[in-house]
Amino acid sequence: MTINSLIIDFLEYLEVDKGHSVLTVRNYDHYLRRFADFAQKAGVETPEKIDQNLIHKYRLYLHRLADPSGKETISTSTANYHLIALRSFLKYLIARGLATLSPDRIELAKTGERQISFLNDEELEAILKQPDLKTPQGLRDKAILDLLFSTGLRVSELCHLKRQDINLEKSEFSVVGKGGKVRVVFLDSEAKESLKNYLASRNDKNEYLFIAYGHTHKPTTDNLQLTTGITPRSVQRMIRKYAKAAGITKRVSPHTMRHSFATDLLMSGADIRSVQQLLGHSSITTTQIYTHVTDQHLEEVHQAFHGRRRQHPDQHPDKP
Protein backbone atom coordinates (compact mmCIF):
# COMPACT_ATOMS: atom_id res chain seq x y z
CA MET A 1 0.00 0.00 0.00
CA THR A 2 1.24 3.49 -0.82
CA ILE A 3 1.82 6.28 1.69
CA ASN A 4 -0.91 8.37 0.04
CA SER A 5 -3.55 5.62 0.31
CA LEU A 6 -2.60 4.97 3.94
CA ILE A 7 -2.93 8.65 4.76
CA ILE A 8 -6.58 8.45 3.70
CA ASP A 9 -7.10 5.50 6.05
CA PHE A 10 -5.35 7.38 8.86
CA LEU A 11 -7.47 10.51 8.42
CA GLU A 12 -10.65 8.43 8.52
CA TYR A 13 -9.34 6.77 11.70
CA LEU A 14 -8.77 10.19 13.29
CA GLU A 15 -12.26 11.36 12.41
CA VAL A 16 -14.26 8.22 13.23
CA ASP A 17 -12.29 6.31 15.88
CA LYS A 18 -10.50 9.16 17.62
CA GLY A 19 -13.31 11.71 17.26
CA HIS A 20 -11.07 14.57 16.15
CA SER A 21 -12.66 17.73 14.79
CA VAL A 22 -12.87 18.51 11.09
CA LEU A 23 -10.28 21.26 11.55
CA THR A 24 -7.81 18.88 13.24
CA VAL A 25 -8.23 16.28 10.51
CA ARG A 26 -7.76 18.98 7.88
CA ASN A 27 -4.51 20.09 9.51
CA TYR A 28 -3.20 16.52 9.65
CA ASP A 29 -4.13 16.11 5.99
CA HIS A 30 -2.15 19.24 5.09
CA TYR A 31 0.96 18.22 7.04
CA LEU A 32 0.98 14.61 5.83
CA ARG A 33 0.33 15.45 2.18
CA ARG A 34 3.37 17.70 2.30
CA PHE A 35 5.45 14.78 3.59
CA ALA A 36 3.98 12.38 1.01
CA ASP A 37 4.85 14.78 -1.83
CA PHE A 38 8.39 15.18 -0.49
CA ALA A 39 8.82 11.41 -0.09
CA GLN A 40 7.49 10.71 -3.58
CA LYS A 41 9.99 13.13 -5.11
CA ALA A 42 12.70 11.26 -3.19
CA GLY A 43 11.50 7.98 -4.71
CA VAL A 44 9.75 6.75 -1.54
CA GLU A 45 6.11 5.73 -2.01
CA THR A 46 5.65 2.92 0.53
CA PRO A 47 6.00 3.04 4.34
CA GLU A 48 8.72 0.40 4.63
CA LYS A 49 11.09 2.65 2.67
CA ILE A 50 10.79 5.53 5.15
CA ASP A 51 14.16 5.70 6.90
CA GLN A 52 16.27 8.01 9.03
CA ASN A 53 17.99 9.53 6.01
CA LEU A 54 14.65 10.54 4.46
CA ILE A 55 13.52 12.12 7.74
CA HIS A 56 16.79 14.06 8.00
CA LYS A 57 16.29 15.49 4.51
CA TYR A 58 12.62 16.24 5.28
CA ARG A 59 13.55 18.18 8.42
CA LEU A 60 16.07 20.17 6.40
CA TYR A 61 13.36 20.84 3.80
CA LEU A 62 10.98 22.12 6.50
CA HIS A 63 13.71 24.30 7.99
CA ARG A 64 14.10 26.05 4.62
CA LEU A 65 10.40 26.11 3.69
CA ALA A 66 8.94 29.58 3.12
CA ASP A 67 5.87 30.74 5.02
CA PRO A 68 2.68 31.86 3.17
CA SER A 69 4.08 35.39 2.76
CA GLY A 70 7.13 34.00 1.00
CA LYS A 71 9.38 36.39 2.91
CA GLU A 72 10.40 34.18 5.83
CA THR A 73 10.75 30.51 6.62
CA ILE A 74 8.05 28.75 8.64
CA SER A 75 8.49 28.85 12.41
CA THR A 76 10.09 26.05 14.38
CA SER A 77 6.77 25.27 16.04
CA THR A 78 5.06 24.95 12.64
CA ALA A 79 7.80 22.60 11.46
CA ASN A 80 7.24 20.57 14.63
CA TYR A 81 3.53 20.30 13.87
CA HIS A 82 4.49 18.57 10.61
CA LEU A 83 6.74 16.14 12.49
CA ILE A 84 4.14 15.47 15.20
CA ALA A 85 1.59 14.58 12.52
CA LEU A 86 4.13 12.28 10.88
CA ARG A 87 4.92 10.53 14.17
CA SER A 88 1.21 9.92 14.78
CA PHE A 89 0.88 8.50 11.27
CA LEU A 90 3.83 6.14 11.74
CA LYS A 91 2.46 5.01 15.11
CA TYR A 92 -0.84 4.19 13.39
CA LEU A 93 0.94 2.20 10.69
CA ILE A 94 2.89 0.14 13.25
CA ALA A 95 -0.33 -0.56 15.16
CA ARG A 96 -1.71 -2.00 11.91
CA GLY A 97 1.29 -4.29 11.66
CA LEU A 98 2.97 -2.44 8.79
CA ALA A 99 6.75 -2.15 8.64
CA THR A 100 8.02 1.43 8.81
CA LEU A 101 10.33 3.72 10.77
CA SER A 102 9.69 3.92 14.51
CA PRO A 103 8.12 7.30 15.42
CA ASP A 104 10.56 7.54 18.34
CA ARG A 105 13.33 8.06 15.79
CA ILE A 106 11.85 11.42 14.80
CA GLU A 107 13.07 14.20 17.07
CA LEU A 108 11.36 17.55 17.36
CA ALA A 109 13.35 20.75 17.03
CA LYS A 110 13.96 22.70 20.21
CA THR A 111 11.79 25.79 20.55
CA GLY A 112 12.21 28.86 22.66
CA GLU A 113 10.04 29.46 25.69
CA ARG A 114 6.54 30.38 24.61
CA GLN A 115 5.75 34.04 25.10
CA ILE A 116 2.36 34.91 26.52
CA SER A 117 0.85 38.21 25.42
CA PHE A 118 -1.99 39.57 27.54
CA LEU A 119 -3.69 42.90 28.14
CA ASN A 120 -3.26 44.85 31.37
CA ASP A 121 -6.26 46.60 32.93
CA GLU A 122 -5.70 49.89 31.10
CA GLU A 123 -5.28 48.23 27.71
CA LEU A 124 -8.37 46.09 28.21
CA GLU A 125 -10.53 49.06 29.16
CA ALA A 126 -9.20 51.03 26.19
CA ILE A 127 -10.21 48.30 23.73
CA LEU A 128 -13.63 47.80 25.30
CA LYS A 129 -14.40 51.49 24.78
CA GLN A 130 -13.81 51.38 21.03
CA PRO A 131 -17.02 49.80 19.59
CA ASP A 132 -19.74 52.27 18.55
CA LEU A 133 -22.72 51.15 20.63
CA LYS A 134 -25.08 53.18 18.45
CA THR A 135 -24.77 50.60 15.67
CA PRO A 136 -25.73 46.89 15.57
CA GLN A 137 -22.19 46.04 14.49
CA GLY A 138 -20.75 47.96 17.44
CA LEU A 139 -23.11 46.17 19.83
CA ARG A 140 -21.99 42.85 18.34
CA ASP A 141 -18.32 43.72 18.67
CA LYS A 142 -18.69 44.80 22.29
CA ALA A 143 -20.50 41.55 23.07
CA ILE A 144 -17.73 39.54 21.41
CA LEU A 145 -14.98 41.33 23.35
CA ASP A 146 -16.78 41.00 26.69
CA LEU A 147 -17.61 37.34 26.03
CA LEU A 148 -14.01 36.47 25.14
CA PHE A 149 -12.66 38.05 28.32
CA SER A 150 -15.43 36.66 30.52
CA THR A 151 -15.13 33.06 29.32
CA GLY A 152 -11.69 32.54 27.77
CA LEU A 153 -13.32 30.99 24.70
CA ARG A 154 -11.23 30.06 21.69
CA VAL A 155 -12.25 32.09 18.64
CA SER A 156 -13.44 28.94 16.85
CA GLU A 157 -15.66 28.10 19.84
CA LEU A 158 -17.11 31.60 19.86
CA CYS A 159 -17.88 31.56 16.12
CA HIS A 160 -19.73 28.23 16.42
CA LEU A 161 -22.08 29.47 19.15
CA LYS A 162 -25.77 29.65 18.29
CA ARG A 163 -28.44 31.76 19.91
CA GLN A 164 -30.03 28.72 21.52
CA ASP A 165 -26.74 27.98 23.31
CA ILE A 166 -27.03 31.12 25.43
CA ASN A 167 -29.54 31.54 28.26
CA LEU A 168 -29.18 35.03 29.72
CA GLU A 169 -31.20 33.99 32.74
CA LYS A 170 -28.22 31.90 33.75
CA SER A 171 -24.59 32.94 34.11
CA GLU A 172 -23.18 29.79 32.55
CA PHE A 173 -23.43 27.69 29.40
CA SER A 174 -21.76 24.69 27.84
CA VAL A 175 -19.35 24.85 24.92
CA VAL A 176 -17.86 22.10 22.77
CA GLY A 177 -14.08 22.50 22.64
CA LYS A 178 -11.18 20.64 21.07
CA GLY A 179 -11.70 16.94 20.59
CA GLY A 180 -15.44 17.34 21.13
CA LYS A 181 -14.94 17.89 24.87
CA VAL A 182 -17.74 19.78 26.60
CA ARG A 183 -16.97 22.27 29.35
CA VAL A 184 -18.89 24.92 31.26
CA VAL A 185 -17.98 28.60 30.95
CA PHE A 186 -19.32 31.52 32.96
CA LEU A 187 -20.62 34.99 32.13
CA ASP A 188 -19.81 38.03 34.22
CA SER A 189 -22.31 40.90 34.52
CA GLU A 190 -20.64 42.96 31.78
CA ALA A 191 -20.80 40.12 29.26
CA LYS A 192 -24.46 39.38 30.10
CA GLU A 193 -25.41 43.04 29.62
CA SER A 194 -23.52 43.31 26.32
CA LEU A 195 -25.13 40.12 24.98
CA LYS A 196 -28.56 41.32 26.05
CA ASN A 197 -28.14 44.65 24.23
CA TYR A 198 -26.75 42.97 21.11
CA LEU A 199 -29.49 40.33 20.87
CA ALA A 200 -32.15 43.02 21.36
CA SER A 201 -30.82 44.70 18.20
CA ARG A 202 -31.25 41.53 16.10
CA ASN A 203 -34.39 41.01 14.00
CA ASP A 204 -33.00 38.44 11.56
CA LYS A 205 -33.58 34.67 11.50
CA ASN A 206 -29.93 33.59 11.53
CA GLU A 207 -29.43 30.93 14.19
CA TYR A 208 -25.83 31.91 14.96
CA LEU A 209 -25.07 34.09 17.94
CA PHE A 210 -22.64 36.35 16.07
CA ILE A 211 -23.28 37.22 12.43
CA ALA A 212 -21.65 39.26 9.69
CA TYR A 213 -22.72 42.82 8.89
CA GLY A 214 -22.31 44.76 5.68
CA HIS A 215 -21.18 48.38 5.31
CA THR A 216 -24.77 49.46 6.02
CA HIS A 217 -24.55 47.86 9.50
CA LYS A 218 -27.32 45.47 8.49
CA PRO A 219 -27.05 41.67 8.45
CA THR A 220 -26.08 40.32 5.05
CA THR A 221 -29.09 38.70 3.38
CA ASP A 222 -27.65 36.14 0.98
CA ASN A 223 -28.60 32.51 1.61
CA LEU A 224 -25.11 31.55 2.78
CA GLN A 225 -24.95 34.21 5.47
CA LEU A 226 -28.39 33.27 6.78
CA THR A 227 -27.00 29.88 7.78
CA THR A 228 -23.48 30.82 8.91
CA GLY A 229 -21.94 32.90 11.62
CA ILE A 230 -19.07 35.36 11.75
CA THR A 231 -15.73 33.86 10.78
CA PRO A 232 -12.63 33.64 13.01
CA ARG A 233 -10.78 35.79 10.49
CA SER A 234 -13.38 38.53 10.85
CA VAL A 235 -13.05 38.46 14.64
CA GLN A 236 -9.26 38.68 14.33
CA ARG A 237 -9.49 41.72 12.05
CA MET A 238 -12.03 43.37 14.33
CA ILE A 239 -9.91 43.00 17.46
CA ARG A 240 -6.78 44.18 15.63
CA LYS A 241 -8.68 47.27 14.44
CA TYR A 242 -9.84 48.18 17.94
CA ALA A 243 -6.40 47.58 19.44
CA LYS A 244 -4.87 49.96 16.92
CA ALA A 245 -7.58 52.55 17.60
CA ALA A 246 -6.88 52.21 21.34
CA GLY A 247 -3.20 53.01 20.76
CA ILE A 248 -1.94 49.54 21.63
CA THR A 249 1.21 48.80 19.64
CA LYS A 250 1.65 45.10 20.43
CA ARG A 251 -0.11 42.44 18.39
CA VAL A 252 -3.56 41.69 19.82
CA SER A 253 -5.66 38.72 18.71
CA PRO A 254 -8.63 36.71 20.03
CA HIS A 255 -6.10 34.44 21.75
CA THR A 256 -4.73 37.51 23.55
CA MET A 257 -8.14 37.85 25.16
CA ARG A 258 -7.95 34.19 26.19
CA HIS A 259 -4.49 34.76 27.66
CA SER A 260 -5.82 37.83 29.49
CA PHE A 261 -8.67 35.78 30.94
CA ALA A 262 -6.31 33.09 32.29
CA THR A 263 -3.74 35.56 33.59
CA ASP A 264 -6.41 37.60 35.36
CA LEU A 265 -7.70 34.49 37.14
CA LEU A 266 -4.25 33.36 38.29
CA MET A 267 -3.17 36.81 39.45
CA SER A 268 -6.40 37.06 41.43
CA GLY A 269 -5.60 33.84 43.29
CA ALA A 270 -7.29 31.09 41.26
CA ASP A 271 -5.60 27.68 41.42
CA ILE A 272 -4.09 26.36 38.21
CA ARG A 273 -6.27 23.22 38.12
CA SER A 274 -9.42 25.33 38.04
CA VAL A 275 -7.97 27.53 35.30
CA GLN A 276 -7.11 24.38 33.35
CA GLN A 277 -10.76 23.29 33.45
CA LEU A 278 -12.07 26.73 32.53
CA LEU A 279 -9.75 26.90 29.51
CA GLY A 280 -10.53 23.35 28.42
CA HIS A 281 -6.90 22.21 28.43
CA SER A 282 -6.55 18.42 28.39
CA SER A 283 -3.12 18.66 30.04
CA ILE A 284 -2.02 20.77 33.00
CA THR A 285 1.30 21.28 31.19
CA THR A 286 -0.45 23.52 28.66
CA THR A 287 -1.90 25.68 31.43
CA GLN A 288 1.46 26.00 33.16
CA ILE A 289 2.71 28.36 30.45
CA TYR A 290 0.84 31.08 32.34
CA THR A 291 2.81 30.55 35.54
CA HIS A 292 5.80 32.38 34.05
CA VAL A 293 3.65 35.51 33.85
CA THR A 294 2.18 35.13 37.32
CA ASP A 295 5.62 34.39 38.77
CA GLN A 296 6.62 37.90 37.72
CA HIS A 297 3.59 39.21 39.56
CA LEU A 298 4.55 37.27 42.70
CA GLU A 299 8.07 38.70 42.50
CA GLU A 300 6.60 42.21 42.46
CA VAL A 301 4.47 41.34 45.51
CA HIS A 302 7.51 39.95 47.31
CA GLN A 303 9.59 43.03 46.61
CA ALA A 304 6.78 45.37 47.65
CA PHE A 305 5.83 43.71 50.93
CA HIS A 306 8.56 41.38 52.17
CA GLY A 307 11.18 42.76 54.55
CA ARG A 308 9.22 45.76 55.80
CA ARG A 309 9.38 44.45 59.36
CA ARG A 310 13.17 44.27 59.19
CA GLN A 311 13.38 47.79 57.93
CA HIS A 312 11.19 49.08 60.78
CA PRO A 313 11.75 46.76 63.80
CA ASP A 314 10.58 49.44 66.24
CA GLN A 315 7.05 49.14 64.87
CA HIS A 316 6.79 45.58 66.15
CA PRO A 317 8.37 45.61 69.65
CA ASP A 318 6.43 42.56 70.86
CA LYS A 319 7.48 40.29 67.97
CA PRO A 320 10.78 38.37 67.86
C-alpha positions in Angstrom: 0.0 0.0 0.0 1.2 3.5 -0.8 1.8 6.3 1.7 -0.9 8.4 0.0 -3.5 5.6 0.3 -2.6 5.0 3.9 -2.9 8.7 4.8 -6.6 8.4 3.7 -7.1 5.5 6.1 -5.4 7.4 8.9 -7.5 10.5 8.4 -10.6 8.4 8.5 -9.3 6.8 11.7 -8.8 10.2 13.3 -12.3 11.4 12.4 -14.3 8.2 13.2 -12.3 6.3 15.9 -10.5 9.2 17.6 -13.3 11.7 17.3 -11.1 14.6 16.1 -12.7 17.7 14.8 -12.9 18.5 11.1 -10.3 21.3 11.6 -7.8 18.9 13.2 -8.2 16.3 10.5 -7.8 19.0 7.9 -4.5 20.1 9.5 -3.2 16.5 9.6 -4.1 16.1 6.0 -2.2 19.2 5.1 1.0 18.2 7.0 1.0 14.6 5.8 0.3 15.5 2.2 3.4 17.7 2.3 5.5 14.8 3.6 4.0 12.4 1.0 4.8 14.8 -1.8 8.4 15.2 -0.5 8.8 11.4 -0.1 7.5 10.7 -3.6 10.0 13.1 -5.1 12.7 11.3 -3.2 11.5 8.0 -4.7 9.8 6.8 -1.5 6.1 5.7 -2.0 5.6 2.9 0.5 6.0 3.0 4.3 8.7 0.4 4.6 11.1 2.6 2.7 10.8 5.5 5.2 14.2 5.7 6.9 16.3 8.0 9.0 18.0 9.5 6.0 14.6 10.5 4.5 13.5 12.1 7.7 16.8 14.1 8.0 16.3 15.5 4.5 12.6 16.2 5.3 13.5 18.2 8.4 16.1 20.2 6.4 13.4 20.8 3.8 11.0 22.1 6.5 13.7 24.3 8.0 14.1 26.1 4.6 10.4 26.1 3.7 8.9 29.6 3.1 5.9 30.7 5.0 2.7 31.9 3.2 4.1 35.4 2.8 7.1 34.0 1.0 9.4 36.4 2.9 10.4 34.2 5.8 10.7 30.5 6.6 8.1 28.7 8.6 8.5 28.9 12.4 10.1 26.1 14.4 6.8 25.3 16.0 5.1 24.9 12.6 7.8 22.6 11.5 7.2 20.6 14.6 3.5 20.3 13.9 4.5 18.6 10.6 6.7 16.1 12.5 4.1 15.5 15.2 1.6 14.6 12.5 4.1 12.3 10.9 4.9 10.5 14.2 1.2 9.9 14.8 0.9 8.5 11.3 3.8 6.1 11.7 2.5 5.0 15.1 -0.8 4.2 13.4 0.9 2.2 10.7 2.9 0.1 13.2 -0.3 -0.6 15.2 -1.7 -2.0 11.9 1.3 -4.3 11.7 3.0 -2.4 8.8 6.8 -2.1 8.6 8.0 1.4 8.8 10.3 3.7 10.8 9.7 3.9 14.5 8.1 7.3 15.4 10.6 7.5 18.3 13.3 8.1 15.8 11.9 11.4 14.8 13.1 14.2 17.1 11.4 17.6 17.4 13.3 20.8 17.0 14.0 22.7 20.2 11.8 25.8 20.5 12.2 28.9 22.7 10.0 29.5 25.7 6.5 30.4 24.6 5.8 34.0 25.1 2.4 34.9 26.5 0.9 38.2 25.4 -2.0 39.6 27.5 -3.7 42.9 28.1 -3.3 44.9 31.4 -6.3 46.6 32.9 -5.7 49.9 31.1 -5.3 48.2 27.7 -8.4 46.1 28.2 -10.5 49.1 29.2 -9.2 51.0 26.2 -10.2 48.3 23.7 -13.6 47.8 25.3 -14.4 51.5 24.8 -13.8 51.4 21.0 -17.0 49.8 19.6 -19.7 52.3 18.6 -22.7 51.2 20.6 -25.1 53.2 18.5 -24.8 50.6 15.7 -25.7 46.9 15.6 -22.2 46.0 14.5 -20.7 48.0 17.4 -23.1 46.2 19.8 -22.0 42.9 18.3 -18.3 43.7 18.7 -18.7 44.8 22.3 -20.5 41.6 23.1 -17.7 39.5 21.4 -15.0 41.3 23.4 -16.8 41.0 26.7 -17.6 37.3 26.0 -14.0 36.5 25.1 -12.7 38.1 28.3 -15.4 36.7 30.5 -15.1 33.1 29.3 -11.7 32.5 27.8 -13.3 31.0 24.7 -11.2 30.1 21.7 -12.3 32.1 18.6 -13.4 28.9 16.8 -15.7 28.1 19.8 -17.1 31.6 19.9 -17.9 31.6 16.1 -19.7 28.2 16.4 -22.1 29.5 19.1 -25.8 29.7 18.3 -28.4 31.8 19.9 -30.0 28.7 21.5 -26.7 28.0 23.3 -27.0 31.1 25.4 -29.5 31.5 28.3 -29.2 35.0 29.7 -31.2 34.0 32.7 -28.2 31.9 33.8 -24.6 32.9 34.1 -23.2 29.8 32.5 -23.4 27.7 29.4 -21.8 24.7 27.8 -19.3 24.9 24.9 -17.9 22.1 22.8 -14.1 22.5 22.6 -11.2 20.6 21.1 -11.7 16.9 20.6 -15.4 17.3 21.1 -14.9 17.9 24.9 -17.7 19.8 26.6 -17.0 22.3 29.4 -18.9 24.9 31.3 -18.0 28.6 31.0 -19.3 31.5 33.0 -20.6 35.0 32.1 -19.8 38.0 34.2 -22.3 40.9 34.5 -20.6 43.0 31.8 -20.8 40.1 29.3 -24.5 39.4 30.1 -25.4 43.0 29.6 -23.5 43.3 26.3 -25.1 40.1 25.0 -28.6 41.3 26.1 -28.1 44.7 24.2 -26.7 43.0 21.1 -29.5 40.3 20.9 -32.1 43.0 21.4 -30.8 44.7 18.2 -31.3 41.5 16.1 -34.4 41.0 14.0 -33.0 38.4 11.6 -33.6 34.7 11.5 -29.9 33.6 11.5 -29.4 30.9 14.2 -25.8 31.9 15.0 -25.1 34.1 17.9 -22.6 36.3 16.1 -23.3 37.2 12.4 -21.6 39.3 9.7 -22.7 42.8 8.9 -22.3 44.8 5.7 -21.2 48.4 5.3 -24.8 49.5 6.0 -24.5 47.9 9.5 -27.3 45.5 8.5 -27.0 41.7 8.4 -26.1 40.3 5.0 -29.1 38.7 3.4 -27.7 36.1 1.0 -28.6 32.5 1.6 -25.1 31.6 2.8 -24.9 34.2 5.5 -28.4 33.3 6.8 -27.0 29.9 7.8 -23.5 30.8 8.9 -21.9 32.9 11.6 -19.1 35.4 11.7 -15.7 33.9 10.8 -12.6 33.6 13.0 -10.8 35.8 10.5 -13.4 38.5 10.9 -13.0 38.5 14.6 -9.3 38.7 14.3 -9.5 41.7 12.1 -12.0 43.4 14.3 -9.9 43.0 17.5 -6.8 44.2 15.6 -8.7 47.3 14.4 -9.8 48.2 17.9 -6.4 47.6 19.4 -4.9 50.0 16.9 -7.6 52.6 17.6 -6.9 52.2 21.3 -3.2 53.0 20.8 -1.9 49.5 21.6 1.2 48.8 19.6 1.6 45.1 20.4 -0.1 42.4 18.4 -3.6 41.7 19.8 -5.7 38.7 18.7 -8.6 36.7 20.0 -6.1 34.4 21.8 -4.7 37.5 23.5 -8.1 37.9 25.2 -7.9 34.2 26.2 -4.5 34.8 27.7 -5.8 37.8 29.5 -8.7 35.8 30.9 -6.3 33.1 32.3 -3.7 35.6 33.6 -6.4 37.6 35.4 -7.7 34.5 37.1 -4.2 33.4 38.3 -3.2 36.8 39.4 -6.4 37.1 41.4 -5.6 33.8 43.3 -7.3 31.1 41.3 -5.6 27.7 41.4 -4.1 26.4 38.2 -6.3 23.2 38.1 -9.4 25.3 38.0 -8.0 27.5 35.3 -7.1 24.4 33.4 -10.8 23.3 33.4 -12.1 26.7 32.5 -9.7 26.9 29.5 -10.5 23.3 28.4 -6.9 22.2 28.4 -6.5 18.4 28.4 -3.1 18.7 30.0 -2.0 20.8 33.0 1.3 21.3 31.2 -0.4 23.5 28.7 -1.9 25.7 31.4 1.5 26.0 33.2 2.7 28.4 30.5 0.8 31.1 32.3 2.8 30.5 35.5 5.8 32.4 34.0 3.6 35.5 33.9 2.2 35.1 37.3 5.6 34.4 38.8 6.6 37.9 37.7 3.6 39.2 39.6 4.6 37.3 42.7 8.1 38.7 42.5 6.6 42.2 42.5 4.5 41.3 45.5 7.5 39.9 47.3 9.6 43.0 46.6 6.8 45.4 47.7 5.8 43.7 50.9 8.6 41.4 52.2 11.2 42.8 54.5 9.2 45.8 55.8 9.4 44.4 59.4 13.2 44.3 59.2 13.4 47.8 57.9 11.2 49.1 60.8 11.7 46.8 63.8 10.6 49.4 66.2 7.1 49.1 64.9 6.8 45.6 66.1 8.4 45.6 69.6 6.4 42.6 70.9 7.5 40.3 68.0 10.8 38.4 67.9 
